[in-house]
């Protein structure tokens, strides 16, 4: 699917309806992108279904199996989905159920992630985190006694698991792949954390039911979190589509799936980090170091953080040679850094400080008798039509002797 098509169909409309095609998604729980086949999957707790959104934006039921589907992970050509006390795997080439992994003693399997080395890790509301050997089907508990573990994410940089919990003041924690060294990465003021996902720069996103918002942390959890989206209604297991820089938010309580475009200008710099979010500028050059990048700065070589532009001519006040008169061309014939448009009086072709019959004569001589060129071409265009002709002569005569309108060179 062409990227521009995705954006038009998904992000401008934001999928604010609960009806996709003719299929109702009532309580969306998780989302994932199948890049090899260019399609999205959404799980719906209410209908115990997995839904597929294809390259034509058509939504169909992919598979249904009570009691309910929750988290998803894709490894190569296989989709793994938690189904309360078991994990189901689907061959994404044939779209057939491939294998069922029962988790004896589990209460409610929730989120799932893969380390890319043949193992899956699954959170369980029964205070456990499991490790599943995909090929052998063997399952072990690597962590127990954890209250309401929810979202889980494999961190490839540090070869660890990151997980969050559905409790008040929920911390985000990490454990080694064997379950040892369970440690707090950051203590949050947010309640009921649900989903975790990662962008191309290694930033970690977390959803919170307590504040109905999504936040972004840097990989080191060293800086304050950044609010990404709020006014949500039960943001569940979020997913970052790294191919298209899209954050997918299953909005559980209002039957809504939000596809949030994180890179409006497609320059591979996320809007939240982009110094020109609406103008492609992957290099992020900012010559005057004022915040806005050169590509969108109205004075790229003059510090003007506020981008003030009193005359709204597209040239910022910091570098405008006529700060309060509209003059996008910035014409300055005598190169004195004062624009012609504000250095000369409108209709004063002789530049003697007044408008009179001498200016009429001057323009006529210029037009028809090879007279000298006016000091300011702009000032000799009193009717403001961007050219000097007999109409300007008539305009000045009417102004001087027939109560005509005042000269207006702009």
KEKE-3310 file (N, C-alpha, C; in steps of 0.2 Angstrom, whole numbers, plus 5000, padded with zeros to 4 digits):
npx = (5004:5003:5012:5006:4993:4990:4990:4981:4969:4969:4974:4971:4957:4957:4951:4939:4927:4918:4915:4921:4922:4910:4910:4910:4921:4922:4928:4943:4959:4973:4986:4994:5007:5008:5021:5026:5015:5008:4997:4986:4983:4970:4965:4950:4941:4928:4921:4929:4938:4950:4954:4957:4965:4966:4976:4968:4961:4950:4941:4940:4935:4947:4950:4941:4939:4933:4938:4943:4954:4969:4985:4997:5010:5022:5033:5044:5035:5024:5010:5007:4996:4988:4976:4968:4971:4980:4991:4989:4995:4997:5000:5006:5007:4999:4988:4982:4977:4991:4997:4993:4997:4996:4994:4997:4989:4989:4981:4975:4982:4990:4999:5012:5028:5043:5060:5066:5075:5069:5061:5046:5038:5027:5014:5005:4989:4989:4999:5012:5026:5029:5040:5041:5047:5047:5049:5050:5040:5040:5037:5040:5040:5047:5046:5037:5024:5022:5011:4997:5004:5006:5008:5022:5039:5052:5068:5080:5093:5098:5096:5085:5070:5056:5043:5026:5014:4997:4992:4991:5001:5011:5026:5038:5047:5062:5068:5080:5082:5080:5073:5079:5086:5076:5071:5067:5065:5059:5049:5033:5020:5008:4993:4988:4995:4996:5000:5015:5027:5039:5049:5058:5069:5072:5065:5053:5036:5021:5005:4992:4978:4974:4976:4972:4980:4994:5012:5029:5045:5063:5075:5084:5076:5079:5075:5061:5045:5036:5021:5011:4998:4982:4966:4960:4951:4953:4966:4974:4984:4996:5004:5019:5021:5035:5038:5030:5030:5019:5009:4998:4984:4973:4958:4950:4938:4929:4926:4936:4949:4964:4975:4989:4998:5015:5024:5023:5028:5035:5049:5057:5060:5052:5037:5037:5050:5054:5061:5055:5040:5031:5037:5048:5064:5076:5089:5088:5094:5098:5102:5103:5101:5089:5078:5067:5069:5080:5072:5059:5060:5056:5066:5080:5093:5094:5092:5076:5066:5052:5046:5040:5031:5026:5020:5015:5021:5028:5042:5052:5051:5064:5073:5067:5066:5058:5049:5035:5027:5020:5030:5035:5045:5057:5064:5077:5084:5095:5103:5104:5099:5086:5070:5064:5050:5047:5055:5052:5039:5023:5018:5026:5036:5046:5054:5054:5048:5035:5018:5014:5010:5022:5026:5017:5021:5034:5032:5025:5036:5045:5038:5035:5044:5057:5062:5071:5073:5061:5066:5061:5053:5042:5036:5031:5020:5005:4992:4994:4995:5006:5013:5020:5011:4999:4988:4992:4996:4984:4978:4985:4982:4968:4968:4975:4967:4953:4947:4950:4954:4967:4984:4990:5001:5004)
npy = (4994:5011:5024:5037:5034:5027:5037:5046:5038:5033:5042:5056:5055:5048:5036:5037:5031:5017:5008:4998:4996:4985:4979:4977:4983:4981:4981:4985:4978:4975:4979:4976:4976:4968:4968:4961:4958:4969:4974:4976:4970:4968:4965:4960:4961:4959:4952:4941:4940:4941:4954:4959:4972:4977:4981:4988:4995:4988:4979:4964:4949:4939:4928:4919:4915:4910:4911:4925:4936:4944:4950:4952:4946:4946:4934:4932:4923:4921:4923:4926:4925:4929:4919:4919:4906:4900:4901:4905:4901:4907:4904:4916:4916:4906:4909:4901:4892:4887:4881:4877:4883:4877:4884:4878:4881:4895:4911:4922:4926:4939:4951:4949:4945:4944:4938:4936:4926:4913:4912:4916:4928:4930:4939:4936:4938:4931:4934:4931:4929:4921:4910:4905:4892:4892:4882:4869:4870:4870:4877:4889:4897:4913:4923:4927:4932:4945:4958:4960:4960:4968:4975:4970:4970:4967:4972:4975:4981:4981:4968:4963:4961:4973:4978:4982:4987:4985:4994:5006:5021:5015:5006:5006:4992:4981:4965:4951:4939:4927:4929:4934:4947:4958:4974:4991:5003:5015:5025:5029:5042:5037:5028:5011:5005:4999:4995:4993:5000:5002:5015:5019:5025:5020:5025:5023:5019:5021:5016:5023:5019:5025:5039:5040:5042:5042:5041:5045:5039:5041:5029:5027:5030:5042:5055:5067:5061:5062:5069:5061:5058:5062:5062:5050:5034:5022:5017:5004:4990:4997:5000:5003:5006:5004:5005:5015:5025:5026:5027:5016:5016:5006:5011:5006:5008:5015:5009:5011:5013:5021:5028:5035:5048:5050:5056:5069:5075:5065:5064:5055:5060:5061:5070:5076:5078:5085:5100:5106:5101:5100:5102:5094:5089:5081:5083:5092:5105:5120:5135:5147:5143:5144:5136:5134:5125:5128:5125:5129:5141:5158:5168:5162:5164:5173:5175:5171:5165:5166:5168:5180:5190:5204:5211:5200:5195:5184:5185:5185:5197:5199:5199:5207:5220:5229:5231:5233:5234:5226:5216:5204:5202:5209:5220:5230:5242:5252:5245:5248:5241:5245:5242:5246:5248:5254:5264:5274:5286:5282:5285:5295:5298:5306:5307:5317:5319:5323:5321:5327:5337:5336:5323:5316:5321:5316:5302:5301:5306:5295:5285:5288:5296:5292:5296:5297:5283:5279:5282:5272:5259:5253:5264:5271:5265:5268:5263:5250:5238:5231:5236:5249:5261:5270:5270:5273:5286:5292:5288:5296:5309:5309:5307:5319:5330:5327:5321:5308:5291:5287:5285:5268:5258:5245)
npz = (5000:4995:5004:5005:5003:5014:5024:5020:5021:5034:5044:5043:5044:5055:5060:5068:5070:5076:5067:5054:5038:5036:5049:5066:5078:5094:5107:5106:5109:5106:5094:5079:5066:5050:5041:5030:5022:5022:5031:5045:5061:5073:5089:5097:5112:5115:5105:5104:5094:5080:5070:5053:5044:5028:5013:5006:5015:5020:5032:5040:5048:5055:5063:5075:5092:5107:5124:5123:5114:5116:5118:5105:5094:5081:5073:5061:5049:5057:5067:5084:5097:5112:5121:5134:5142:5134:5120:5103:5087:5070:5053:5043:5030:5024:5031:5041:5056:5066:5077:5094:5110:5126:5142:5157:5172:5171:5173:5166:5151:5145:5138:5125:5119:5108:5108:5097:5095:5096:5107:5116:5127:5140:5149:5163:5172:5183:5191:5185:5174:5159:5150:5133:5123:5107:5097:5104:5112:5126:5142:5154:5170:5173:5181:5196:5207:5204:5204:5194:5180:5164:5150:5139:5133:5122:5124:5113:5113:5126:5128:5136:5146:5146:5157:5162:5175:5180:5190:5204:5203:5195:5192:5179:5174:5173:5168:5167:5153:5159:5170:5181:5191:5193:5191:5195:5182:5180:5191:5190:5190:5186:5184:5182:5170:5153:5139:5130:5119:5105:5096:5081:5086:5098:5108:5122:5123:5133:5138:5148:5158:5169:5168:5155:5144:5133:5134:5131:5134:5135:5130:5140:5151:5157:5156:5158:5155:5139:5134:5123:5118:5123:5132:5130:5130:5139:5134:5126:5122:5114:5098:5089:5072:5064:5051:5044:5053:5063:5076:5084:5093:5102:5107:5120:5127:5120:5108:5097:5086:5085:5073:5073:5065:5066:5060:5051:5039:5033:5034:5041:5054:5069:5072:5085:5088:5078:5070:5060:5058:5048:5036:5025:5031:5034:5039:5049:5050:5057:5056:5063:5076:5083:5085:5076:5061:5046:5035:5037:5043:5045:5045:5042:5045:5055:5072:5078:5087:5090:5078:5073:5063:5058:5047:5040:5028:5026:5028:5042:5056:5061:5050:5041:5029:5028:5041:5045:5033:5020:5011:5002:4993:4996:4990:4987:4980:4982:4991:5004:5015:5019:5014:4998:4998:5010:5010:5001:4997:4993:4976:4975:4963:4960:4971:4981:4993:4992:4985:4969:4954:4948:4949:4941:4929:4929:4928:4916:4907:4909:4904:4891:4885:4886:4898:4914:4925:4938:4956:4964:4959:4964:4971:4961:4957:4960:4959:4962:4954:4951:4940:4929:4921:4910:4918:4931:4930:4928:4940:4949:4945:4947:4961:4965:4960:4959:4970:4971:4976:4989:4985:4983:4985:4988)
capx = (5000:5007:5012:5002:4986:4988:4989:4974:4963:4969:4976:4967:4951:4959:4947:4936:4921:4918:4913:4926:4918:4903:4912:4911:4926:4918:4933:4950:4964:4980:4986:5001:5007:5011:5024:5027:5009:5006:4991:4986:4978:4967:4961:4944:4940:4921:4919:4934:4940:4956:4952:4962:4963:4971:4979:4962:4957:4944:4942:4937:4936:4953:4949:4937:4940:4932:4935:4945:4960:4972:4991:5000:5017:5024:5040:5045:5029:5020:5007:5006:4990:4986:4969:4967:4975:4984:4994:4988:5000:4994:5004:5003:5007:4992:4982:4979:4980:4997:4998:4991:5002:4992:4998:4994:4990:4988:4974:4973:4987:4989:5003:5017:5034:5048:5067:5069:5079:5065:5057:5041:5038:5020:5012:4999:4986:4990:5006:5017:5028:5031:5045:5039:5051:5043:5050:5049:5033:5041:5035:5043:5039:5053:5045:5031:5022:5021:5004:4994:5009:5002:5012:5029:5042:5059:5073:5086:5099:5101:5094:5081:5062:5053:5036:5023:5009:4990:4991:4992:5008:5014:5033:5040:5052:5065:5071:5084:5078:5079:5069:5084:5088:5070:5073:5063:5068:5056:5043:5028:5014:5002:4990:4985:4999:4993:5004:5022:5030:5046:5050:5064:5075:5073:5060:5048:5029:5017:4998:4989:4971:4973:4976:4969:4985:5000:5018:5035:5051:5069:5077:5087:5072:5083:5072:5054:5041:5033:5014:5010:4991:4977:4959:4958:4946:4956:4971:4976:4990:4998:5010:5022:5023:5041:5039:5027:5030:5012:5007:4992:4981:4967:4955:4946:4931:4924:4926:4939:4956:4967:4981:4992:5004:5020:5029:5018:5031:5039:5057:5059:5061:5046:5035:5038:5057:5056:5061:5050:5036:5027:5042:5054:5071:5079:5095:5087:5098:5095:5108:5103:5100:5083:5073:5064:5074:5080:5067:5053:5061:5055:5073:5084:5100:5093:5088:5069:5063:5045:5044:5036:5030:5020:5016:5013:5023:5032:5048:5051:5053:5071:5077:5063:5069:5052:5046:5028:5024:5020:5035:5039:5051:5062:5067:5081:5088:5101:5106:5105:5096:5080:5067:5061:5043:5046:5060:5049:5032:5019:5016:5031:5040:5052:5057:5055:5045:5028:5015:5011:5010:5029:5026:5013:5026:5040:5030:5024:5042:5048:5034:5034:5050:5064:5065:5074:5069:5060:5071:5058:5048:5036:5033:5028:5014:5000:4986:4996:4994:5012:5016:5019:5008:4995:4983:4995:4996:4977:4977:4988:4978:4962:4969:4977:4962:4946:4946:4951:4957:4974:4989:4990:5007:5005)
capy = (5000:5017:5027:5042:5031:5025:5043:5049:5034:5032:5047:5062:5053:5045:5030:5039:5027:5010:5003:4998:4992:4983:4975:4981:4981:4984:4983:4984:4977:4976:4980:4975:4977:4963:4972:4957:4958:4976:4973:4977:4965:4971:4960:4963:4957:4958:4947:4936:4940:4945:4958:4961:4978:4975:4986:4992:4998:4984:4976:4957:4944:4935:4922:4920:4909:4912:4917:4932:4937:4949:4952:4949:4946:4942:4932:4929:4923:4918:4928:4923:4928:4926:4918:4918:4901:4897:4905:4902:4904:4907:4905:4922:4915:4903:4912:4895:4891:4883:4878:4880:4881:4878:4886:4875:4885:4902:4914:4926:4928:4946:4953:4944:4948:4939:4940:4935:4920:4907:4912:4921:4930:4931:4941:4933:4941:4927:4936:4927:4930:4915:4910:4899:4889:4891:4875:4864:4870:4870:4883:4890:4903:4916:4928:4926:4936:4951:4960:4962:4962:4969:4976:4968:4972:4965:4977:4971:4984:4978:4961:4962:4962:4978:4977:4987:4983:4988:4996:5013:5023:5009:5007:5002:4988:4976:4959:4948:4934:4921:4931:4937:4955:4962:4981:4997:5007:5022:5025:5034:5044:5035:5022:5006:5005:4994:4993:4996:4999:5006:5018:5017:5028:5017:5028:5018:5022:5017:5019:5023:5019:5030:5046:5040:5045:5039:5044:5043:5039:5039:5022:5026:5033:5047:5062:5067:5058:5067:5067:5060:5058:5062:5062:5044:5031:5015:5015:4997:4988:5001:4997:5008:5004:5007:5006:5021:5029:5026:5024:5013:5016:5003:5015:5001:5009:5018:5005:5015:5012:5027:5027:5042:5049:5053:5060:5072:5077:5059:5065:5051:5063:5061:5077:5078:5080:5088:5107:5108:5095:5100:5103:5089:5092:5076:5085:5096:5111:5126:5139:5153:5140:5147:5131:5132:5123:5132:5124:5132:5147:5164:5171:5156:5166:5178:5172:5173:5159:5167:5168:5185:5193:5209:5212:5194:5194:5178:5187:5187:5204:5199:5200:5210:5226:5234:5227:5234:5235:5219:5216:5198:5202:5212:5224:5236:5244:5255:5241:5251:5237:5247:5240:5251:5249:5258:5270:5279:5288:5279:5289:5300:5296:5311:5306:5324:5319:5325:5319:5333:5337:5334:5316:5315:5323:5311:5295:5302:5306:5289:5280:5290:5301:5290:5299:5293:5278:5281:5279:5266:5256:5252:5270:5274:5261:5270:5259:5244:5233:5228:5238:5256:5263:5276:5270:5276:5293:5294:5287:5301:5315:5309:5308:5326:5335:5324:5318:5300:5287:5288:5280:5262:5254:5238)
capz = (5000:4995:5010:5005:5003:5021:5028:5018:5023:5041:5049:5042:5047:5062:5062:5074:5071:5078:5061:5049:5033:5040:5054:5072:5083:5100:5113:5103:5114:5104:5087:5076:5058:5047:5036:5024:5019:5022:5034:5052:5065:5079:5093:5100:5117:5115:5100:5104:5087:5077:5064:5048:5040:5022:5010:5003:5021:5021:5038:5040:5054:5053:5066:5081:5096:5114:5127:5121:5112:5119:5115:5099:5092:5075:5072:5054:5046:5061:5072:5090:5100:5118:5122:5141:5145:5128:5114:5097:5082:5064:5048:5040:5022:5022:5036:5044:5063:5065:5083:5100:5116:5132:5148:5162:5178:5170:5175:5160:5148:5142:5132:5122:5115:5106:5108:5090:5096:5097:5113:5118:5134:5141:5155:5166:5177:5189:5194:5182:5167:5156:5144:5129:5118:5101:5093:5108:5115:5133:5145:5161:5174:5174:5187:5199:5213:5201:5204:5188:5175:5159:5144:5140:5127:5122:5123:5110:5114:5132:5129:5143:5145:5150:5158:5166:5178:5180:5197:5205:5203:5192:5189:5173:5177:5168:5170:5162:5150:5163:5176:5187:5191:5192:5194:5192:5177:5182:5195:5187:5194:5182:5186:5177:5164:5149:5133:5129:5112:5104:5090:5078:5089:5104:5113:5124:5124:5137:5139:5155:5159:5175:5165:5148:5139:5131:5136:5128:5138:5131:5131:5147:5156:5161:5155:5160:5150:5135:5133:5116:5116:5129:5131:5127:5134:5140:5129:5128:5120:5109:5094:5084:5066:5062:5043:5042:5059:5065:5083:5084:5099:5103:5112:5122:5130:5115:5101:5093:5085:5082:5069:5074:5061:5070:5055:5046:5033:5030:5033:5046:5060:5072:5073:5092:5088:5071:5070:5055:5057:5042:5030:5025:5033:5038:5042:5055:5050:5061:5055:5068:5082:5087:5086:5069:5056:5041:5030:5039:5047:5041:5045:5044:5047:5061:5078:5079:5090:5090:5071:5073:5056:5059:5041:5037:5022:5025:5030:5049:5058:5063:5044:5036:5028:5030:5046:5046:5027:5017:5005:5002:4988:5000:4985:4990:4975:4984:4995:5011:5020:5020:5008:4994:4999:5015:5010:4997:4998:4987:4971:4974:4958:4960:4978:4984:4999:4992:4979:4966:4947:4946:4949:4935:4923:4929:4926:4908:4904:4910:4900:4884:4882:4888:4904:4919:4929:4945:4961:4967:4954:4969:4973:4955:4955:4965:4959:4965:4950:4949:4933:4929:4915:4910:4923:4937:4929:4929:4947:4953:4943:4951:4968:4967:4958:4958:4976:4970:4982:4990:4982:4987:4981:4990)
cpx = (5004:5007:5007:4995:4985:4987:4983:4968:4963:4970:4972:4960:4951:4954:4943:4929:4923:4917:4918:4923:4911:4905:4913:4916:4924:4923:4940:4955:4971:4980:4993:5001:5011:5015:5025:5021:5005:4998:4991:4981:4976:4964:4955:4941:4932:4919:4924:4937:4947:4953:4958:4960:4969:4973:4974:4958:4951:4946:4937:4939:4942:4952:4945:4938:4939:4937:4937:4952:4963:4979:4993:5007:5018:5031:5040:5038:5024:5017:5005:5001:4989:4978:4968:4972:4980:4986:4992:4993:4996:5000:5002:5004:5001:4986:4978:4982:4985:4997:4995:4995:4997:4997:4995:4995:4989:4981:4971:4980:4986:4993:5009:5022:5039:5055:5070:5074:5076:5061:5052:5041:5031:5018:5006:4996:4987:4997:5012:5020:5031:5036:5043:5045:5047:5043:5048:5042:5034:5040:5037:5041:5046:5052:5038:5030:5022:5014:5002:5000:5005:5007:5019:5032:5050:5063:5079:5093:5102:5099:5091:5074:5060:5046:5033:5017:5002:4988:4992:4999:5013:5021:5033:5047:5056:5067:5075:5079:5076:5075:5073:5084:5081:5071:5068:5067:5066:5050:5039:5023:5007:4999:4988:4988:4997:4999:5011:5024:5036:5046:5057:5070:5076:5069:5055:5041:5025:5010:4996:4982:4969:4972:4974:4974:4990:5006:5024:5041:5057:5071:5080:5082:5075:5079:5064:5050:5037:5026:5013:5002:4987:4970:4956:4953:4949:4961:4975:4983:4993:5004:5012:5024:5029:5042:5036:5027:5023:5012:5000:4989:4974:4963:4949:4939:4926:4924:4930:4947:4959:4974:4984:4998:5009:5025:5026:5022:5036:5046:5060:5062:5054:5044:5037:5046:5059:5056:5057:5045:5032:5031:5048:5061:5074:5086:5094:5091:5095:5101:5109:5102:5095:5077:5070:5070:5074:5074:5060:5054:5060:5061:5078:5091:5100:5089:5081:5065:5055:5042:5039:5036:5024:5016:5014:5015:5028:5040:5048:5054:5061:5075:5073:5065:5064:5047:5038:5024:5025:5025:5039:5045:5057:5067:5071:5087:5095:5105:5108:5102:5089:5076:5064:5054:5042:5051:5057:5042:5028:5017:5021:5037:5047:5056:5059:5051:5037:5025:5012:5012:5017:5030:5023:5018:5031:5038:5029:5031:5046:5045:5035:5040:5057:5067:5068:5070:5067:5065:5068:5052:5041:5032:5029:5022:5008:4994:4988:4994:5000:5015:5015:5016:5003:4990:4986:4995:4989:4975:4979:4984:4972:4963:4971:4971:4955:4944:4946:4954:4964:4978:4989:4995:5007:5001)
cpy = (5006:5021:5033:5040:5030:5031:5046:5045:5033:5037:5054:5061:5050:5039:5031:5035:5020:5005:5004:4993:4991:4978:4979:4978:4985:4986:4981:4984:4978:4977:4978:4975:4971:4966:4968:4957:4964:4976:4974:4972:4969:4965:4964:4958:4955:4952:4941:4935:4943:4948:4959:4967:4978:4982:4991:4996:4994:4980:4969:4954:4939:4928:4924:4914:4911:4908:4924:4932:4944:4952:4949:4950:4943:4941:4929:4929:4920:4923:4924:4928:4925:4925:4915:4913:4898:4903:4902:4905:4902:4908:4910:4921:4911:4905:4906:4895:4885:4878:4881:4878:4882:4880:4884:4880:4892:4904:4918:4929:4934:4948:4948:4948:4943:4942:4939:4929:4913:4907:4918:4922:4933:4933:4938:4936:4937:4928:4932:4930:4924:4916:4904:4898:4888:4884:4869:4864:4870:4877:4883:4897:4906:4921:4927:4931:4943:4953:4963:4964:4963:4969:4973:4969:4970:4970:4974:4975:4982:4971:4959:4963:4969:4977:4982:4983:4988:4990:5004:5015:5017:5010:5004:4998:4984:4970:4955:4942:4928:4923:4934:4944:4959:4969:4986:5002:5014:5021:5031:5036:5041:5028:5017:5006:4999:4991:4997:4995:5003:5009:5016:5020:5025:5020:5023:5022:5018:5020:5018:5023:5024:5037:5046:5044:5040:5043:5041:5044:5038:5033:5022:5028:5038:5054:5061:5064:5064:5064:5066:5060:5058:5062:5056:5040:5023:5013:5009:4996:4991:4998:5002:5004:5007:5009:5013:5026:5031:5023:5022:5012:5012:5007:5010:5002:5012:5015:5009:5013:5018:5026:5034:5043:5053:5057:5063:5073:5071:5060:5060:5054:5064:5069:5080:5080:5084:5096:5110:5102:5095:5101:5098:5092:5087:5078:5089:5102:5117:5131:5145:5150:5143:5142:5129:5130:5128:5131:5127:5139:5153:5169:5166:5158:5172:5175:5175:5167:5160:5167:5174:5188:5198:5210:5206:5193:5188:5179:5189:5194:5204:5201:5204:5218:5232:5230:5227:5235:5228:5220:5210:5198:5205:5216:5229:5238:5248:5251:5244:5247:5240:5246:5246:5253:5253:5264:5276:5280:5285:5285:5295:5298:5300:5310:5313:5325:5321:5322:5325:5331:5335:5326:5313:5315:5318:5304:5296:5302:5299:5284:5281:5294:5299:5294:5295:5288:5280:5278:5272:5264:5255:5258:5273:5270:5262:5266:5252:5237:5229:5230:5246:5258:5269:5276:5273:5283:5296:5294:5293:5308:5315:5310:5316:5331:5333:5320:5310:5297:5288:5283:5274:5257:5247:5233)
cpz = (5000:5002:5010:5006:5011:5025:5026:5021:5031:5046:5049:5045:5054:5064:5068:5075:5073:5072:5056:5044:5036:5046:5061:5076:5090:5106:5110:5109:5112:5096:5085:5069:5055:5041:5029:5019:5019:5025:5041:5055:5071:5083:5096:5106:5117:5111:5100:5097:5086:5071:5060:5045:5034:5019:5006:5009:5023:5028:5038:5046:5051:5056:5073:5085:5103:5118:5125:5119:5115:5116:5109:5098:5085:5075:5065:5051:5050:5066:5078:5094:5107:5118:5129:5144:5140:5124:5108:5092:5075:5059:5043:5032:5020:5026:5039:5052:5063:5071:5089:5106:5122:5138:5154:5169:5177:5171:5169:5157:5144:5136:5131:5118:5113:5107:5101:5090:5097:5103:5113:5125:5135:5148:5157:5172:5184:5192:5192:5176:5165:5151:5140:5124:5112:5098:5097:5111:5123:5136:5152:5164:5175:5180:5190:5205:5210:5201:5197:5182:5168:5152:5145:5133:5128:5120:5120:5111:5121:5133:5135:5141:5149:5151:5162:5170:5179:5187:5198:5205:5200:5189:5182:5175:5171:5171:5165:5159:5154:5170:5181:5186:5189:5195:5191:5188:5179:5186:5192:5191:5191:5184:5180:5170:5160:5144:5133:5122:5111:5097:5087:5081:5096:5110:5115:5125:5128:5138:5146:5155:5164:5172:5158:5143:5137:5131:5132:5133:5133:5134:5138:5153:5161:5161:5157:5154:5146:5134:5125:5114:5123:5127:5128:5132:5135:5134:5131:5125:5114:5105:5089:5078:5063:5055:5041:5048:5061:5072:5083:5091:5100:5109:5115:5124:5125:5108:5096:5092:5081:5079:5069:5070:5065:5066:5049:5039:5030:5029:5038:5052:5063:5073:5080:5092:5082:5072:5065:5054:5051:5035:5030:5026:5037:5042:5048:5055:5053:5061:5061:5075:5086:5088:5080:5065:5050:5036:5031:5043:5043:5041:5047:5046:5052:5066:5079:5081:5089:5083:5070:5066:5056:5053:5037:5030:5021:5027:5038:5051:5059:5056:5039:5035:5028:5034:5046:5039:5023:5011:5005:4998:4991:4995:4989:4985:4977:4989:5002:5017:5022:5013:5004:4996:5005:5015:5006:4998:4992:4983:4970:4970:4958:4966:4981:4990:4999:4985:4975:4958:4944:4945:4943:4929:4923:4926:4918:4905:4904:4905:4892:4881:4884:4894:4909:4923:4936:4950:4964:4962:4958:4970:4967:4952:4960:4965:4961:4961:4947:4942:4933:4922:4915:4915:4929:4936:4930:4936:4951:4952:4947:4958:4970:4965:4958:4964:4975:4976:4983:4987:4986:4983:4983:4986)
residu = (UNK:UNK:UNK:UNK:UNK:UNK:UNK:UNK:UNK:UNK:UNK:UNK:UNK:UNK:UNK:UNK:UNK:UNK:UNK:UNK:UNK:UNK:UNK:UNK:UNK:UNK:UNK:UNK:UNK:UNK:UNK:UNK:UNK:UNK:UNK:UNK:UNK:UNK:UNK:UNK:UNK:UNK:UNK:UNK:UNK:UNK:UNK:UNK:UNK:UNK:UNK:UNK:UNK:UNK:UNK:UNK:UNK:UNK:UNK:UNK:UNK:UNK:UNK:UNK:UNK:UNK:UNK:UNK:UNK:UNK:UNK:UNK:UNK:UNK:UNK:UNK:UNK:UNK:UNK:UNK:UNK:UNK:UNK:UNK:UNK:UNK:UNK:UNK:UNK:UNK:UNK:UNK:UNK:UNK:UNK:UNK:UNK:UNK:UNK:UNK:UNK:UNK:UNK:UNK:UNK:UNK:UNK:UNK:UNK:UNK:UNK:UNK:UNK:UNK:UNK:UNK:UNK:UNK:UNK:UNK:UNK:UNK:UNK:UNK:UNK:UNK:UNK:UNK:UNK:UNK:UNK:UNK:UNK:UNK:UNK:UNK:UNK:UNK:UNK:UNK:UNK:UNK:UNK:UNK:UNK:UNK:UNK:UNK:UNK:UNK:UNK:UNK:UNK:UNK:UNK:UNK:UNK:UNK:UNK:UNK:UNK:UNK:UNK:UNK:UNK:UNK:UNK:UNK:UNK:UNK:UNK:UNK:UNK:UNK:UNK:UNK:UNK:UNK:UNK:UNK:UNK:UNK:UNK:UNK:UNK:UNK:UNK:UNK:UNK:UNK:UNK:UNK:UNK:UNK:UNK:UNK:UNK:UNK:UNK:UNK:UNK:UNK:UNK:UNK:UNK:UNK:UNK:UNK:UNK:UNK:UNK:UNK:UNK:UNK:UNK:UNK:UNK:UNK:UNK:UNK:UNK:UNK:UNK:UNK:UNK:UNK:UNK:UNK:UNK:UNK:UNK:UNK:UNK:UNK:UNK:UNK:UNK:UNK:UNK:UNK:UNK:UNK:UNK:UNK:UNK:UNK:UNK:UNK:UNK:UNK:UNK:UNK:UNK:UNK:UNK:UNK:UNK:UNK:UNK:UNK:UNK:UNK:UNK:UNK:UNK:UNK:UNK:UNK:UNK:UNK:UNK:UNK:UNK:UNK:UNK:UNK:UNK:UNK:UNK:UNK:UNK:UNK:UNK:UNK:UNK:UNK:UNK:UNK:UNK:UNK:UNK:UNK:UNK:UNK:UNK:UNK:UNK:UNK:UNK:UNK:UNK:UNK:UNK:UNK:UNK:UNK:UNK:UNK:UNK:UNK:UNK:UNK:UNK:UNK:UNK:UNK:UNK:UNK:UNK:UNK:UNK:UNK:UNK:UNK:UNK:UNK:UNK:UNK:UNK:UNK:UNK:UNK:UNK:UNK:UNK:UNK:UNK:UNK:UNK:UNK:UNK:UNK:UNK:UNK:UNK:UNK:UNK:UNK:UNK:UNK:UNK:UNK:UNK:UNK:UNK:UNK:UNK:UNK:UNK:UNK:UNK:UNK:UNK:UNK:UNK:UNK:UNK:UNK:UNK:UNK:UNK:UNK:UNK:UNK:UNK:UNK:UNK:UNK:UNK:UNK:UNK:UNK:UNK:UNK:UNK:UNK:UNK:UNK:UNK:UNK:UNK:UNK:UNK:UNK:UNK:UNK:UNK:UNK:UNK:UNK:UNK:UNK:UNK:UNK:UNK:UNK:UNK:UNK:UNK:UNK)
# end
